[in-house]
C-alpha cells in the first residue's frame, strides 16, 4: 500500500478514486508515565514515554487507515494527513485520513 502526503505519486497515474479513508485510535496517559514526565519537566529533556505513546498511536491509526483503503479496493492513499483531538483530560484521539485511490504505472 503506497501512502503519500502529496496529491499524486510520481511514475503512477490515478485510474480510480474511492474516496475518504480514515483510521483512528484513542489513547490515555499512564499514571507512571505522568510521574516520569513531571520529573522531566523539572530537569528538562525529551519525555520518552510520551514520544513512544504518540509513535505507537500514529502507527496504529495509519495501519487502520490502510486497512480501510484495502477494504475499498484501493492500492494507494494520497493526501494523507494526521489530526489530533483531546477526548477528555488525559486521553486523546489520533486520526489518520486521506483519499483512497487505485494507481497504475505511467
KOLDRENLUM-586583 format. One record per residue (C-alpha): residue in one letter; y, z, x; chain. Coordinates in nm, 2 decimals, always signed. Each point is the difference from the previous one (the first is absolute). Last residue first. Layout:
residues N
+------+--------+--------+--------+------+
| dose |      y |      z |      x | baza |
+------+--------+--------+--------+------+
|    A |      Y |      Z |      X |    A |
...
+------+--------+--------+--------+------+
//
This chain:
residues 106
+------+--------+--------+--------+------+
| dose |      y |      z |      x | baza |
+------+--------+--------+--------+------+
|    X |  +0.55 |  -1.62 |  +0.25 |    A |
|    X |  -0.28 |  +0.25 |  -0.02 |    A |
|    X |  -0.06 |  +0.15 |  -0.34 |    A |
|    X |  +0.16 |  +0.29 |  -0.18 |    A |
|    X |  -0.08 |  +0.18 |  -0.33 |    A |
|    X |  +0.27 |  +0.25 |  -0.10 |    A |
|    X |  +0.05 |  +0.37 |  -0.09 |    A |
|    X |  +0.36 |  +0.11 |  +0.00 |    A |
|    X |  +0.09 |  +0.34 |  +0.15 |    A |
|    X |  -0.04 |  +0.37 |  -0.04 |    A |
|    X |  -0.08 |  +0.31 |  +0.19 |    A |
|    X |  +0.09 |  +0.34 |  -0.16 |    A |
|    X |  +0.01 |  +0.34 |  +0.17 |    A |
|    X |  +0.03 |  +0.28 |  -0.25 |    A |
|    X |  +0.13 |  +0.35 |  +0.10 |    A |
|    X |  -0.11 |  +0.36 |  -0.05 |    A |
|    X |  +0.16 |  +0.32 |  +0.14 |    A |
|    X |  +0.25 |  +0.06 |  -0.28 |    A |
|    X |  -0.09 |  -0.26 |  -0.27 |    A |
|    X |  -0.06 |  -0.37 |  -0.02 |    A |
|    X |  +0.23 |  -0.10 |  +0.29 |    A |
|    X |  +0.02 |  -0.38 |  +0.04 |    A |
|    X |  -0.10 |  -0.24 |  +0.27 |    A |
|    X |  +0.01 |  -0.38 |  +0.02 |    A |
|    X |  -0.18 |  -0.24 |  +0.23 |    A |
|    X |  +0.04 |  -0.38 |  +0.00 |    A |
|    X |  -0.21 |  -0.32 |  +0.02 |    A |
|    X |  +0.18 |  -0.32 |  -0.06 |    A |
|    X |  -0.32 |  -0.20 |  +0.02 |    A |
|    X |  -0.36 |  +0.10 |  -0.07 |    A |
|    X |  -0.29 |  -0.21 |  +0.10 |    A |
|    X |  -0.35 |  -0.12 |  -0.11 |    A |
|    X |  +0.06 |  +0.05 |  -0.37 |    A |
|    X |  -0.27 |  +0.00 |  -0.27 |    A |
|    X |  +0.15 |  +0.27 |  -0.23 |    A |
|    X |  -0.25 |  +0.26 |  +0.11 |    A |
|    X |  +0.08 |  -0.09 |  +0.36 |    A |
|    X |  +0.37 |  +0.07 |  -0.06 |    A |
|    X |  -0.08 |  +0.34 |  -0.15 |    A |
|    X |  -0.23 |  +0.08 |  +0.30 |    A |
|    X |  +0.29 |  -0.09 |  +0.23 |    A |
|    X |  +0.24 |  +0.23 |  -0.18 |    A |
|    X |  -0.26 |  +0.28 |  +0.02 |    A |
|    X |  -0.04 |  -0.05 |  +0.37 |    A |
|    X |  +0.38 |  +0.01 |  +0.05 |    A |
|    X |  +0.03 |  +0.32 |  -0.21 |    A |
|    X |  -0.28 |  +0.16 |  +0.22 |    A |
|    X |  +0.16 |  -0.12 |  +0.33 |    A |
|    X |  +0.35 |  +0.13 |  -0.10 |    A |
|    X |  -0.14 |  +0.34 |  -0.11 |    A |
|    X |  -0.20 |  +0.04 |  +0.32 |    A |
|    X |  +0.32 |  -0.08 |  +0.21 |    A |
|    X |  +0.21 |  +0.24 |  -0.21 |    A |
|    X |  -0.25 |  +0.29 |  +0.04 |    A |
|    X |  -0.02 |  -0.07 |  +0.38 |    A |
|    X |  +0.38 |  +0.01 |  +0.04 |    A |
|    X |  +0.01 |  +0.32 |  -0.21 |    A |
|    X |  -0.25 |  +0.18 |  +0.23 |    A |
|    X |  +0.17 |  -0.15 |  +0.31 |    A |
|    X |  +0.34 |  +0.15 |  -0.07 |    A |
|    X |  +0.18 |  -0.16 |  +0.29 |    A |
|    X |  +0.21 |  +0.22 |  +0.22 |    A |
|    X |  +0.24 |  +0.29 |  -0.05 |    A |
|    X |  -0.04 |  +0.37 |  +0.08 |    A |
|    X |  +0.10 |  +0.15 |  -0.33 |    A |
|    X |  -0.09 |  -0.29 |  -0.22 |    A |
|    X |  -0.33 |  -0.02 |  +0.18 |    A |
|    X |  -0.08 |  +0.35 |  -0.11 |    A |
|    X |  +0.07 |  -0.09 |  -0.36 |    A |
|    X |  -0.22 |  -0.31 |  +0.03 |    A |
|    X |  -0.29 |  +0.23 |  +0.13 |    A |
|    X |  +0.05 |  +0.23 |  -0.31 |    A |
|    X |  +0.02 |  -0.30 |  -0.23 |    A |
|    X |  -0.33 |  -0.14 |  +0.15 |    A |
|    X |  -0.18 |  +0.32 |  -0.09 |    A |
|    X |  +0.14 |  -0.02 |  -0.35 |    A |
|    X |  -0.12 |  -0.35 |  -0.05 |    A |
|    X |  +0.23 |  -0.27 |  -0.14 |    A |
|    X |  -0.10 |  -0.20 |  -0.31 |    A |
|    X |  -0.09 |  -0.36 |  -0.01 |    A |
|    X |  +0.03 |  -0.27 |  -0.27 |    A |
|    X |  -0.15 |  -0.34 |  +0.08 |    A |
|    X |  +0.09 |  -0.34 |  -0.11 |    A |
|    X |  -0.11 |  -0.36 |  +0.00 |    A |
|    X |  +0.18 |  -0.30 |  -0.15 |    A |
|    X |  -0.03 |  -0.36 |  -0.09 |    A |
|    X |  +0.26 |  -0.22 |  -0.16 |    A |
|    X |  -0.09 |  -0.36 |  -0.09 |    A |
|    X |  -0.29 |  -0.24 |  +0.04 |    A |
|    X |  +0.18 |  -0.29 |  +0.18 |    A |
|    X |  -0.20 |  -0.31 |  +0.09 |    A |
|    X |  +0.01 |  -0.26 |  +0.27 |    A |
|    X |  +0.22 |  +0.18 |  +0.25 |    A |
|    X |  +0.00 |  -0.20 |  +0.33 |    A |
|    X |  -0.11 |  +0.14 |  +0.33 |    A |
|    X |  +0.10 |  -0.07 |  +0.36 |    A |
|    X |  +0.27 |  +0.26 |  +0.00 |    A |
|    X |  -0.05 |  +0.24 |  -0.29 |    A |
|    X |  +0.28 |  +0.01 |  -0.27 |    A |
|    X |  +0.22 |  +0.25 |  -0.18 |    A |
|    X |  -0.01 |  +0.25 |  +0.30 |    A |
|    X |  -0.13 |  +0.35 |  +0.00 |    A |
|    X |  -0.35 |  -0.12 |  +0.07 |    A |
|    X |  -0.36 |  +0.09 |  -0.11 |    A |
|    X |  -0.29 |  -0.24 |  +0.08 |    A |
|    X |  -0.33 |  +0.11 |  -0.15 |    A |
+------+--------+--------+--------+------+
//
